[in-house]
């Protein structure tokens, strides 16, 4: 059969569009950021991810059932090692003082840092998680940071608060468990990207709030203070994107119609702030920065590992390395199907 030129061109264009797809179900969502670098990439991403369907605070309880359910249907709590909450049943009832008793709605980026019940930040699921009420209360509005846990340590040493031991800051901080440090880092990368245009106001109005001043510098770029950025970059390198995060990102996308690019593209922070910031970002031919592999605790991992356009690891990555990284004994129960 002979194909006429217009028909052939149409087929070729169609094939090109089919191949030009972002990770997961994102399709061409990230196309406007294609070819951007560093600060320009961050700003382009902000324009992409800021629009979304706004949720009410009450809707978060049911949203969590889609975004934060373990395989057995219980609440996936990233603050406590002993909780086994059931959705609804163990929802915060305004009382309780024991770890493992109730869960509530945690603003991992404390809402006092942006003025309280201010939309759209107040109900943005990308930084809201169901967490143990007691541990959440002990965290308060502290910034993230490594510490010795001398002020508070949750059961089994899972989460802790104390004086920061990361160079550059000596105030009190909250440190999540190692397996969730990357999750928190990518959450913060999302926040300073999505709300780039609000950072100056937050810094001006709330810098005296515990945590704001040590976390953001009041500028669109780099946005994070030097010590916080260095620490979060290291957290992200040592704790790569997990299946848990990928699934959650898809669930949030379904609910509020925006995505966290730092989950979709593992190591994207290196293109924005790190070793790859002079390299153009490609939304459909993305290559994971080698900085992720080279600093990861698993020294046997192939440093040349790359990701396909679906965000899936390809190459010689060790089996299971990109599955949920929960190292505690309950991990097997969480993932068991």
C-alpha positions in Angstrom: 0.0 0.0 0.0 1.3 3.5 -0.8 1.0 6.1 1.9 0.5 9.7 0.8 2.8 12.2 2.4 0.2 13.9 4.7 -0.9 10.4 6.0 2.7 9.4 6.6 3.5 12.6 8.4 0.4 12.2 10.6 1.5 8.7 11.5 5.0 9.8 12.3 3.8 12.7 14.4 1.5 10.4 16.3 4.3 7.9 17.0 6.5 10.7 18.2 3.8 11.9 20.6 3.3 8.4 21.9 6.9 8.1 22.7 7.1 11.6 24.3 5.5 10.7 27.6 6.4 11.6 31.1 6.6 9.3 34.1 3.6 7.5 35.5 0.4 9.0 34.1 1.8 12.4 33.7 2.0 12.3 29.8 3.1 15.7 28.6 2.4 17.5 31.9 6.0 18.5 32.3 6.6 19.5 28.7 6.8 23.3 29.5 9.9 22.6 31.7 11.7 20.8 28.9 15.2 22.2 28.2 15.2 24.4 31.3 18.1 24.5 33.8 18.7 25.5 37.5 16.6 28.4 38.7 14.7 28.6 35.4 13.7 25.0 35.7 12.4 25.6 39.2 10.3 28.5 38.0 9.0 26.5 35.1 8.0 23.6 37.4 6.3 26.0 39.7 4.0 27.2 36.9 3.2 23.6 36.1 2.4 22.2 39.5 0.7 25.2 41.2 -2.7 24.8 39.6 -4.8 22.1 41.3 -8.2 21.1 42.6 -8.5 22.6 46.1 -9.6 20.3 48.9 -11.4 21.1 52.2 -9.7 20.3 55.5 -12.5 17.8 56.3 -12.0 16.0 53.0 -8.4 15.1 54.0 -9.6 12.3 56.3 -11.1 10.4 53.4 -8.3 11.5 51.0 -5.8 9.7 53.2 -7.6 6.5 52.6 -6.4 6.8 49.0 -3.0 8.3 49.5 -1.7 6.7 52.7 -3.1 3.2 53.1 -0.8 0.3 53.7 -1.3 -3.0 51.9 -3.4 -4.3 54.8 -5.6 -1.2 54.8 -4.2 0.5 57.9 -2.9 4.0 58.1 0.7 4.5 56.8 2.2 6.6 59.6 5.7 7.9 58.9 6.2 9.3 62.4 5.8 6.2 64.6 7.1 2.7 64.4 4.4 1.2 66.7 1.2 2.6 65.4 -1.3 0.5 63.5 -4.2 2.9 63.0 -7.5 2.1 61.3 -8.9 4.8 59.1 -11.8 6.6 60.8 -11.7 4.5 64.0 -8.4 5.9 65.3 -8.9 9.4 63.8 -8.0 12.2 66.2 -10.8 12.7 68.8 -9.3 15.7 70.5 -7.9 13.7 73.4 -5.2 11.1 74.0 -1.6 11.3 75.2 -0.1 8.0 74.2 1.9 7.2 71.1 -0.1 4.7 68.9 -3.5 6.0 70.2 -4.7 8.4 67.5 -3.6 9.8 64.2 -4.2 13.4 62.9 -3.5 15.6 59.9 0.1 16.6 59.9 1.4 19.6 57.9 4.9 18.4 57.4 5.6 22.0 56.3 4.0 23.6 59.4 1.0 25.7 58.7 2.2 28.4 61.0 5.0 29.0 58.4 2.5 30.3 55.9 0.0 32.0 58.2 -2.3 29.1 59.4 -5.5 28.2 57.6 -4.5 29.8 54.3 -5.4 28.1 51.0 -4.2 26.4 48.9 -1.2 25.4 51.2 -3.4 24.4 54.1 -5.0 21.4 52.3 -2.2 20.6 49.8 -1.9 16.8 50.1 1.6 16.8 48.8 2.8 17.9 52.2 0.0 16.6 54.4 0.3 13.1 56.0 -1.6 11.1 58.6 0.7 10.8 61.6 0.7 9.8 65.2 -0.8 12.6 67.2 1.6 12.5 70.1 4.7 12.5 67.9 3.2 15.2 65.7 2.6 17.4 68.7 6.2 16.9 69.9 7.4 17.9 66.4 5.3 21.1 66.5 6.6 23.6 64.1 10.3 22.6 64.4 12.4 22.6 61.3 13.8 19.4 60.0 17.3 18.4 61.1 19.6 15.7 62.4 19.8 15.6 66.2 20.6 13.3 69.1 17.0 13.0 70.4 17.8 14.4 73.8 14.5 16.4 73.9 12.2 13.6 72.7 12.5 10.1 71.1 9.5 8.2 69.9 9.1 4.4 70.4 12.0 2.4 69.1 13.9 5.6 68.4 11.9 6.2 65.2 11.5 10.0 65.3 13.2 12.4 67.6 13.8 16.1 68.5 16.9 17.8 69.8 19.6 20.3 69.1 20.6 20.2 65.4 23.9 18.4 64.7 24.1 19.4 61.0 26.7 22.1 60.4 25.2 25.6 60.0 22.3 25.4 62.6 22.3 24.7 66.3 18.6 25.2 67.2 16.1 22.5 68.0 14.9 20.3 65.1 12.8 17.3 64.3 14.4 14.2 62.7 12.3 11.6 61.0 13.4 8.0 60.6 16.1 7.3 58.0 13.7 5.5 55.6 11.5 8.6 55.4 14.2 11.3 55.2 14.1 11.3 51.4 10.3 11.6 51.5 10.5 14.7 53.7 13.2 16.2 51.5 11.2 15.8 48.3 8.2 17.2 50.1 10.2 20.3 51.0 11.6 20.6 47.5 8.0 20.5 46.3 6.9 23.2 48.7 9.7 25.7 47.8 9.0 25.1 44.1 5.2 25.1 44.0 5.0 28.2 46.3 8.0 30.0 44.9 6.2 33.3 44.6 5.1 33.2 48.2 8.4 32.5 49.8 9.4 36.1 50.2 6.2 36.9 52.0 6.5 33.9 54.3 10.0 34.9 55.2 9.0 38.5 55.9 5.9 37.7 57.9 6.8 34.5 59.7 10.6 34.4 60.0 10.2 34.8 63.8 8.2 31.6 63.9 10.2 28.6 65.0 11.4 26.9 61.8 10.8 29.5 59.1 14.0 31.4 59.4 16.2 28.3 59.5 14.5 26.7 56.6 13.9 29.4 53.9 16.0 32.4 52.9 13.2 34.5 51.4 14.4 34.2 47.8 12.8 32.3 44.9 16.1 30.6 44.3 17.8 28.8 46.0 14.8 29.3 48.4 16.2 27.1 51.1 18.9 28.2 53.5 22.4 26.8 52.7 22.5 24.3 55.6 19.0 23.1 55.1 19.5 22.7 51.4 22.7 20.8 51.9 21.1 18.5 54.4 18.0 17.8 52.4 20.0 17.1 49.3 22.0 14.5 51.3 18.8 13.0 52.7 17.4 12.7 49.2 20.5 11.0 47.9 20.7 8.5 50.7 17.0 7.7 50.6 15.9 7.5 46.9 12.3 7.6 45.6 10.3 4.6 46.8 7.3 2.8 45.5 5.3 4.2 48.4 6.0 7.7 47.2 5.3 6.9 43.6 1.9 5.4 44.4 1.1 8.3 46.7 2.0 10.8 44.0 -0.4 9.1 41.6 -3.2 9.1 44.2 -2.7 12.8 44.9 -2.7 13.5 41.2 -6.1 11.7 40.9 -7.5 13.8 43.8 -6.1 17.3 43.3 -4.7 17.1 39.8 -1.1 18.2 40.4 2.1 16.2 40.9 5.4 16.3 42.8 8.1 16.4 40.1 10.8 15.4 42.6 9.1 12.0 42.9 8.3 11.7 39.2 11.9 12.3 38.4 14.3 10.7 41.0 17.2 13.1 41.5 15.5 16.1 39.9 16.8 18.2 42.8 20.3 17.8 41.3 19.1 19.5 38.1 17.6 22.4 40.2 20.3 22.9 42.9 23.0 20.3 42.6 25.5 18.5 40.3 23.3 18.7 37.2 22.0 22.3 37.4 23.8 23.3 34.2 22.3 20.4 32.3 18.9 20.8 30.5 16.0 18.9 31.9 14.3 16.5 29.5 10.8 15.5 30.5 10.6 12.4 28.3 14.3 11.4 28.1 15.2 11.8 31.7 18.5 10.5 33.1 19.0 10.0 36.8 22.0 12.0 38.1 24.9 9.7 39.2 25.2 11.7 42.4 22.2 9.7 43.7 23.9 6.4 43.2 27.4 7.4 44.3 26.3 8.5 47.8 23.7 5.8 48.5 24.4 3.5 51.4 24.2 0.5 49.1 27.7 0.6 47.6 26.9 -2.3 45.2 24.4 -0.3 43.3 25.4 0.5 39.7 26.2 4.2 39.6 25.1 4.3 35.9 21.5 3.3 36.7 19.0 5.4 34.7 15.2 5.7 34.6 12.8 5.3 31.7 10.1 7.8 31.0 7.7 5.9 33.3 10.1 6.7 36.2 11.1 3.1 36.5 14.6 2.0 37.2 16.4 0.4 34.3 19.9 -1.1 34.1 21.7 -3.1 36.7 20.0 -1.8 39.8 19.9 -4.3 42.6 16.5 -6.0 42.9 14.3 -4.3 45.4 16.4 -1.2 45.8 13.7 1.1 44.5 10.9 -0.7 46.4 9.7 0.9 49.7 12.8 1.3 51.7 11.3 0.6 55.2 14.1 -1.1 57.0 12.2 -1.8 60.2 10.7 -5.2 60.8 7.2 -4.1 59.9 8.2 -3.3 56.3 7.5 -6.8 55.1 4.0 -6.7 56.6 3.4 -3.3 54.9 4.4 -4.6 51.4 3.1 -8.1 51.7 0.3 -8.8 49.2 
